[in-house]
Amino acid sequence: MNHITDAFEDLSQALRVLLEADASANRQGLLLIDRAEAVGNIETALSGVMNSFHSLYDAMNKEGHGGLCTWYKTPELATILTLRNARHHNHARKIRTMYSYYAQETEKIGQMETYILVDFPSAEEGADTFDVYISWADMKTLLDMPESITRINDAVAQAIREYLGSSKFPKYAAYYELKEEHIFFNVVPLFVNAAAKLVPLIKHIVTPRSTESETFLTLFQDMPPADTQNHEVNCGPIAFIP
């Protein structure tokens, strides 16, 4: 049995489900009809993608292919594993999406809140991803937690900070006269970067079993990474209906 093929199939389907959950919530309007359902779908799909990356990491080690890539010394991959483990172990509020953060932190659902949105632009002309923003405040809390709790050593934590270009985040907060708690960054380009880093290393041991896995295996073979150092930054009011 090829566990790596199985894990990549799961990842491909999870990426599809996340894309569909975002489209349903935003472009098809489910957020305006049933916010809880729309947000629940996105949160579940997001966890599915993170868990699928972890399953691929586990499968590579079990199948004797762990030497193809040192995940925790590769910032693109370490970031995703770190996010997954935070959710799995309930650390740092599970690194909330903007949707969940708003619902938990705003005084009243429907009230306007001003957030700073940090995106990582594609290196390809005209290319872009959809957006699922997650809390920098939660991520920062996670990276600042003791290694004895998170198992994230200082070198990995620093590599993730540098990979995200997070040294610029306080400057964005100061410019917009907001706290860093109001900063959210798009996790979808980080999934793309992780897959683009990984797929060239495993494509020879993956046998696609679906249109999704065949598409993603081809797509990520030579995809230029999103630029995590030169951010696209927007700031504005956000509100979700009760």
C-alpha positions as CSV (number, residue, x, y, z in Angstrom):
1,M,0.0,0.0,0.0
2,N,1.3,3.4,-0.9
3,H,0.5,5.6,2.1
4,I,2.1,8.6,0.4
5,T,-0.3,8.4,-2.5
6,D,-3.2,8.0,0.0
7,A,-2.0,11.1,2.0
8,F,-1.6,13.2,-1.1
9,E,-5.1,12.2,-2.2
10,D,-6.4,13.3,1.1
11,L,-4.5,16.6,0.8
12,S,-5.9,17.2,-2.7
13,Q,-9.5,16.6,-1.6
14,A,-9.0,18.8,1.5
15,L,-7.8,21.6,-0.7
16,R,-10.8,21.2,-2.9
17,V,-13.2,21.2,0.1
18,L,-11.5,24.4,1.5
19,L,-11.9,26.1,-1.9
20,E,-15.6,25.1,-2.1
21,A,-16.2,26.2,1.5
22,D,-14.7,29.6,0.8
23,A,-16.7,30.0,-2.4
24,S,-19.9,29.0,-0.7
25,A,-19.3,31.4,2.2
26,N,-18.3,34.4,0.2
27,R,-19.1,34.3,-3.5
28,Q,-22.3,32.3,-3.0
29,G,-23.4,34.3,0.0
30,L,-23.7,31.7,2.8
31,L,-22.1,34.1,5.2
32,L,-25.1,36.4,4.8
33,I,-27.6,33.5,5.2
34,D,-26.1,31.3,7.9
35,R,-22.8,32.7,9.3
36,A,-22.3,29.8,11.8
37,E,-22.6,27.2,9.0
38,A,-20.4,29.1,6.6
39,V,-17.7,29.6,9.2
40,G,-18.0,26.1,10.5
41,N,-17.4,24.8,7.0
42,I,-14.3,26.9,6.5
43,E,-12.9,26.0,9.9
44,T,-13.4,22.3,9.3
45,A,-11.9,22.4,5.8
46,L,-8.9,24.4,7.1
47,S,-8.2,21.8,9.7
48,G,-8.6,19.1,7.0
49,V,-5.8,20.7,4.9
50,M,-3.5,21.0,7.9
51,N,-4.1,17.5,9.0
52,S,-3.5,16.2,5.5
53,F,-0.1,17.8,5.4
54,H,0.7,16.2,8.7
55,S,-0.5,12.8,7.3
56,L,1.8,13.3,4.4
57,Y,4.7,14.1,6.7
58,D,3.9,10.9,8.7
59,A,3.5,8.7,5.6
60,M,6.9,9.8,4.2
61,N,8.6,8.8,7.5
62,K,6.8,5.5,7.7
63,E,7.5,4.6,4.1
64,G,11.2,5.3,4.4
65,H,11.1,8.5,2.4
66,G,11.7,10.9,5.3
67,G,15.1,11.7,3.9
68,L,13.6,13.4,0.9
69,C,12.8,16.5,3.0
70,T,13.6,17.7,6.5
71,W,10.2,19.3,7.3
72,Y,11.2,21.2,10.4
73,K,14.2,22.7,8.7
74,T,12.1,23.9,5.7
75,P,10.1,27.0,6.8
76,E,7.4,26.5,4.3
77,L,6.6,23.0,5.7
78,A,7.4,23.8,9.4
79,T,4.9,26.6,9.3
80,I,2.1,24.3,8.2
81,L,3.0,21.5,10.7
82,T,3.2,24.2,13.5
83,L,-0.3,25.5,12.6
84,R,-1.7,21.9,12.5
85,N,-0.2,21.0,15.9
86,A,-1.6,24.2,17.4
87,R,-5.0,23.2,16.3
88,H,-4.6,19.6,17.3
89,H,-3.3,20.4,20.8
90,N,-5.5,23.4,21.5
91,H,-2.6,25.9,21.7
92,A,-3.0,29.6,21.2
93,R,-6.8,29.5,20.6
94,K,-6.1,27.1,17.8
95,I,-4.9,30.0,15.6
96,R,-8.3,31.4,14.8
97,T,-9.5,32.5,11.4
98,M,-10.7,36.1,11.1
99,Y,-14.3,34.8,11.2
100,S,-13.9,33.0,14.5
101,Y,-11.7,35.8,16.0
102,Y,-14.4,38.3,15.2
103,A,-17.2,36.2,16.7
104,Q,-15.3,35.6,19.9
105,E,-13.7,39.1,20.4
106,T,-16.2,41.7,19.1
107,E,-18.6,43.1,21.7
108,K,-21.6,42.5,19.5
109,I,-22.0,40.5,16.3
110,G,-22.7,42.9,13.5
111,Q,-20.5,45.6,15.0
112,M,-17.8,47.0,12.7
113,E,-14.2,46.1,13.5
114,T,-11.1,47.4,11.7
115,Y,-8.6,44.7,10.7
116,I,-5.2,44.8,8.9
117,L,-5.0,42.1,6.2
118,V,-1.6,40.8,5.1
119,D,-1.5,38.8,1.9
120,F,1.5,37.1,0.2
121,P,1.4,37.9,-3.6
122,S,2.0,35.3,-6.2
123,A,5.2,35.5,-8.2
124,E,3.3,34.8,-11.4
125,E,1.8,37.7,-13.3
126,G,-1.9,37.9,-12.7
127,A,-2.0,34.9,-10.5
128,D,-3.7,34.9,-7.0
129,T,-5.2,32.6,-4.4
130,F,-8.5,32.9,-2.5
131,D,-8.3,34.3,1.0
132,V,-8.6,32.7,4.4
133,Y,-7.1,35.0,7.0
134,I,-5.8,33.8,10.3
135,S,-4.8,35.7,13.5
136,W,-1.3,36.9,13.8
137,A,-1.9,37.6,17.5
138,D,-2.7,33.9,18.0
139,M,0.3,32.8,15.9
140,K,2.6,35.2,17.8
141,T,1.3,33.8,21.1
142,L,2.1,30.3,19.9
143,L,5.7,31.1,18.8
144,D,6.3,32.8,22.1
145,M,5.1,29.9,24.2
146,P,7.7,27.7,26.0
147,E,9.2,24.8,23.9
148,S,8.2,22.4,26.7
149,I,4.6,23.0,25.8
150,T,4.6,23.4,22.0
151,R,7.7,21.4,21.1
152,I,8.7,24.3,18.8
153,N,12.3,25.1,19.4
154,D,13.7,28.6,19.1
155,A,15.3,28.0,15.7
156,V,12.1,26.8,14.1
157,A,10.1,29.6,15.7
158,Q,12.5,32.2,14.4
159,A,12.6,30.6,10.9
160,I,8.8,30.8,10.8
161,R,8.8,34.5,11.9
162,E,11.4,35.3,9.2
163,Y,9.5,33.3,6.6
164,L,6.3,35.3,7.3
165,G,8.2,38.6,7.3
166,S,6.6,39.2,10.6
167,S,9.2,41.9,11.6
168,K,7.1,44.2,9.4
169,F,3.8,43.5,11.2
170,P,4.4,46.1,14.0
171,K,5.0,48.7,11.4
172,Y,1.7,48.0,9.7
173,A,0.0,48.3,13.1
174,A,1.7,51.6,13.8
175,Y,0.8,53.0,10.4
176,Y,-2.9,52.2,10.8
177,E,-2.8,53.1,14.5
178,L,-4.1,49.7,15.6
179,K,-2.8,47.0,17.8
180,E,-1.0,43.9,16.4
181,E,-4.1,41.9,17.6
182,H,-5.9,43.4,14.6
183,I,-3.5,41.8,12.0
184,F,-4.5,38.7,10.0
185,F,-2.5,37.0,7.3
186,N,-3.7,34.8,4.5
187,V,-2.9,31.2,5.1
188,V,-3.8,29.9,1.5
189,P,-0.6,31.1,-0.2
190,L,1.3,29.3,2.6
191,F,-0.5,26.1,1.7
192,V,0.5,26.7,-1.9
193,N,4.2,27.3,-1.0
194,A,4.3,24.2,1.2
195,A,2.9,22.1,-1.6
196,A,5.2,23.7,-4.2
197,K,8.1,22.8,-2.0
198,L,7.0,19.3,-1.4
199,V,5.5,18.0,-4.7
200,P,8.8,18.1,-6.8
201,L,10.3,15.8,-4.1
202,I,7.5,13.2,-4.0
203,K,6.0,13.3,-7.5
204,H,7.9,10.1,-8.5
205,I,6.2,8.1,-5.7
206,V,2.7,9.4,-6.0
207,T,0.2,7.7,-8.3
208,P,-2.8,10.0,-8.7
209,R,-6.2,8.4,-8.1
210,S,-8.5,11.3,-8.9
211,T,-8.8,14.4,-11.0
212,E,-8.0,16.5,-8.0
213,S,-4.8,14.7,-7.1
214,E,-3.7,14.6,-10.7
215,T,-4.4,18.4,-11.1
216,F,-2.6,19.4,-7.9
217,L,0.4,17.1,-8.6
218,T,0.8,18.8,-12.0
219,L,0.1,22.3,-10.7
220,F,2.6,22.2,-7.8
221,Q,5.5,20.7,-9.7
222,D,6.9,24.0,-11.0
223,M,4.8,26.7,-9.3
224,P,6.7,29.8,-8.3
225,P,6.3,30.5,-4.5
226,A,4.2,33.3,-3.2
227,D,6.3,36.2,-1.9
228,T,6.2,36.2,1.9
229,Q,8.6,39.1,2.3
230,N,6.9,41.8,0.2
231,H,3.4,41.9,1.5
232,E,0.1,43.2,0.1
233,V,-1.5,45.1,3.0
234,N,-5.0,46.3,3.3
235,C,-6.9,47.8,6.2
236,G,-10.6,48.4,6.6
237,P,-13.8,47.8,8.5
238,I,-15.3,44.3,8.7
239,A,-18.5,43.1,10.1
240,F,-20.5,39.8,10.0
241,I,-24.2,39.5,10.5
242,P,-25.6,38.0,13.7
